[in-house]
Amino acid sequence: MAAAAQSTQIIYQETLVNSLVAMARTVERSVQKSLDALLRGGDSTAAALASEIFLLEPRINETEMMIDDHAVRILRSGNLSDEEIRLTVAAVRINNDLERMGDLAVNIAERVISLEQMGHTDLPEELPAMIAAVRAMVSKGMGSLIFRNLVLANEVLESDDVVDRYRDQIFERLLASTTKNPTQISPNFQFILASRYLERLADHATNIAEDAIFWLRGLDVRHGRALTMPQMRDHLTQDSQSVDAALTSLGQDGNRREA
């Protein structure tokens, strides 16, 4: 009986992790599409790309509910180890962040469609750089979860301030532009909203990285605590050495194959 219960518990945990990874991949695809559409500045191809994002939203919402259900089943089983508790708590948090990122991708898609209806508009000068920074944070945040990689997680934590600076610069530029040319109020407002959504995507990517660290190492690194903790620095050093060793091994294998 105990063995059967343990087997069921393992199945629940594997299902929880696999569902979380599947949702992360779907959300990342939706977010990346929204960023690609925004970069095109509201032209007809951007609107067509943005419309694809709406098709992914139901799948994200369904997976969110399924993950919550699996988390509840694990908690009801009782007798959880520390690692199982961390996994379940982190999964619930990450699940919420992923669902919000899916919503933000939809919000950006809506801004793109609105811009397309206004005709061609030039992107704010800092927007492509902001999009690139957010794209990298989202990719690394998802990678920290999917590949259980602390190095990627820490890189996300170090990037958040960069996105905030771009948001402020874009707001100031668009505000000045609106003052000089009132006809730009409508498109500028769409870009201001989009930059806010981008900043929120970066925040959620940061949350996911923090929760990945909590799950993998049991460290609470919220509110900028990551680099002040000796345990975190030790884990990062170990993970970096592991990555270097893996890359070296791959290089040696490639050389042997070439030989």
C-alpha positions in Angstrom: 0.0 0.0 0.0 2.8 2.4 0.9 4.6 1.6 -2.3 1.5 2.3 -4.3 0.9 5.6 -2.6 4.5 6.6 -3.2 4.2 5.6 -6.9 1.1 7.8 -7.2 2.8 10.7 -5.6 5.7 10.4 -8.0 3.3 10.4 -10.9 1.6 13.5 -9.6 4.9 15.3 -9.2 6.1 14.3 -12.7 2.8 15.4 -14.2 3.1 18.7 -12.4 6.6 19.4 -13.6 5.8 18.3 -17.2 2.7 20.4 -17.3 4.6 23.4 -16.0 7.3 23.0 -18.7 4.6 22.6 -21.4 2.9 25.7 -20.3 6.2 27.6 -20.1 6.9 26.6 -23.7 3.4 27.7 -24.9 3.6 31.0 -23.0 7.1 31.7 -24.4 5.8 31.1 -27.9 2.9 33.5 -27.4 5.1 36.2 -25.9 7.7 35.9 -28.6 5.0 36.2 -31.3 3.7 39.4 -29.5 7.2 40.9 -29.4 7.7 40.1 -33.1 4.4 41.7 -34.0 5.2 44.8 -31.9 8.6 45.2 -33.7 6.8 45.5 -37.0 5.1 48.7 -35.9 1.5 47.8 -36.6 1.6 47.0 -40.3 -0.7 44.4 -41.8 1.7 41.5 -41.3 2.0 42.5 -37.6 -1.7 42.4 -37.1 -1.9 38.9 -38.7 0.8 37.7 -36.4 -0.9 39.3 -33.4 -4.1 37.4 -34.2 -2.3 34.1 -33.8 -1.7 34.9 -30.1 -5.4 34.8 -29.4 -5.5 31.1 -30.4 -3.0 30.2 -27.8 -4.8 31.8 -24.9 -7.4 29.1 -24.3 -4.7 26.4 -24.1 -2.7 28.5 -21.6 -5.8 28.9 -19.4 -6.7 25.2 -19.5 -3.2 24.3 -18.5 -3.2 26.8 -15.7 -6.3 25.0 -14.1 -4.8 21.6 -14.7 -1.5 22.6 -12.9 -3.5 24.0 -9.9 -5.5 20.7 -9.7 -2.3 18.6 -9.6 -0.8 20.9 -7.0 -3.9 20.4 -4.8 -3.7 16.7 -5.2 0.0 16.6 -4.1 -0.8 18.8 -1.0 -3.7 16.6 -0.1 -1.5 13.5 -0.1 0.5 14.8 2.9 3.8 13.5 4.2 5.7 15.7 1.8 9.5 16.1 1.8 11.0 19.6 1.8 11.8 19.3 -1.9 8.2 18.2 -2.7 6.9 21.2 -0.7 9.2 23.6 -2.5 8.2 22.2 -5.9 4.5 22.5 -5.2 4.7 26.0 -3.8 7.0 27.2 -6.6 4.7 25.5 -9.2 1.7 27.4 -8.0 3.6 30.7 -8.0 5.1 30.1 -11.5 1.8 28.9 -12.8 0.2 32.3 -11.9 3.1 34.2 -13.5 2.9 32.2 -16.7 -0.8 32.8 -17.0 -0.3 36.5 -16.5 2.4 36.5 -19.2 0.0 34.9 -21.6 -2.5 37.7 -20.8 0.2 40.3 -21.4 1.0 38.8 -24.8 -2.7 39.2 -25.6 -2.6 42.8 -24.4 0.4 43.6 -26.6 -1.4 41.9 -29.6 -4.3 44.2 -29.0 -2.0 47.2 -29.1 -0.5 46.0 -32.3 -4.0 45.7 -33.9 -4.9 49.2 -32.7 -1.7 50.6 -34.2 -2.4 48.8 -37.5 -5.8 50.5 -37.7 -4.1 53.9 -37.3 -1.8 53.3 -40.3 2.0 53.3 -40.3 3.6 54.6 -37.2 7.3 54.8 -36.3 8.6 52.9 -33.3 10.0 54.9 -30.4 13.7 54.9 -30.7 14.3 52.8 -27.5 11.6 50.3 -28.1 13.6 47.7 -30.2 16.3 47.7 -27.5 13.6 47.2 -24.8 12.0 44.4 -26.7 15.4 42.7 -27.1 16.1 43.0 -23.4 12.6 41.6 -22.5 13.0 38.8 -25.1 16.3 37.7 -23.5 14.8 37.9 -19.9 11.8 35.8 -20.9 13.9 33.2 -22.7 16.3 32.9 -19.8 13.5 32.9 -17.2 11.8 30.0 -19.1 15.2 28.3 -19.5 15.9 28.5 -15.7 12.6 26.6 -15.2 12.8 24.1 -18.1 16.5 23.3 -17.7 16.6 23.9 -13.9 19.5 26.3 -14.4 20.6 28.7 -11.7 23.0 30.6 -13.9 20.2 31.6 -16.2 18.0 32.5 -13.3 20.6 34.8 -11.9 21.1 36.5 -15.3 17.4 37.3 -15.3 17.7 38.9 -11.8 20.5 41.1 -13.0 18.6 42.4 -16.0 15.5 43.8 -14.5 16.8 47.4 -14.0 17.7 47.6 -17.6 14.1 47.2 -18.7 12.9 49.7 -16.2 15.2 52.3 -17.6 14.0 51.7 -21.2 10.4 52.1 -20.0 11.2 55.5 -18.4 13.0 56.7 -21.5 10.2 55.6 -23.8 7.6 57.4 -21.7 9.6 60.6 -21.6 10.2 60.5 -25.3 6.5 59.9 -26.2 5.3 62.5 -23.7 7.6 65.1 -25.3 6.4 64.0 -28.8 2.8 64.3 -27.8 3.3 67.8 -26.5 4.9 68.9 -29.8 2.5 67.1 -32.0 -1.0 66.4 -30.6 -1.9 64.2 -33.6 0.4 61.6 -32.2 -1.6 61.2 -29.0 -3.4 58.0 -30.1 -0.3 56.0 -31.4 1.9 57.3 -28.6 -0.7 56.1 -26.0 -0.6 52.6 -27.6 3.2 52.5 -27.4 3.1 53.7 -23.7 0.8 50.9 -22.9 2.9 48.4 -24.8 6.1 49.5 -22.9 4.2 49.0 -19.6 3.3 45.5 -20.7 6.9 44.8 -21.7 8.0 45.9 -18.2 5.4 43.6 -16.6 6.7 40.7 -18.7 10.2 41.3 -17.4 8.8 41.4 -13.8 7.1 38.0 -14.3 10.2 36.5 -15.8 12.1 37.7 -12.7 9.5 36.1 -10.5 9.8 32.8 -12.4 13.6 32.9 -12.0 13.3 33.6 -8.2 10.8 30.7 -7.8 13.1 28.4 -9.8 15.9 29.2 -7.4 13.5 28.5 -4.4 12.5 25.2 -5.9 16.0 24.0 -6.8 17.9 25.3 -3.8 15.4 26.4 -1.2 16.7 30.0 -1.2 14.3 32.9 -1.0 16.0 35.5 -3.2 13.0 37.9 -3.7 13.4 41.7 -3.3 17.1 41.7 -4.5 18.5 39.3 -2.0 20.1 36.9 -4.5 23.6 38.3 -4.7 23.9 39.1 -1.0 23.5 35.5 0.0 26.7 33.4 0.3 24.7 30.3 -0.4 23.5 31.7 -3.7 27.1 32.7 -4.8 28.3 29.2 -3.9 25.5 27.6 -6.0 26.2 29.9 -8.9 29.8 29.0 -8.8 29.0 25.3 -8.8 26.5 25.6 -11.6 28.8 27.7 -13.7 31.6 25.1 -13.3 29.1 22.4 -14.3 28.1 24.3 -17.4 31.7 24.9 -18.4 32.5 21.2 -17.9 29.6 20.2 -20.1 30.6 22.6 -22.8 34.2 21.3 -22.7 33.0 17.8 -22.9 30.8 18.6 -25.9 33.7 20.2 -27.6 35.9 17.2 -27.0 33.3 14.9 -28.3 32.9 17.0 -31.4 36.7 17.0 -32.0 36.7 13.2 -31.6 33.9 12.8 -34.1 35.6 15.2 -36.6 38.8 13.2 -36.2 
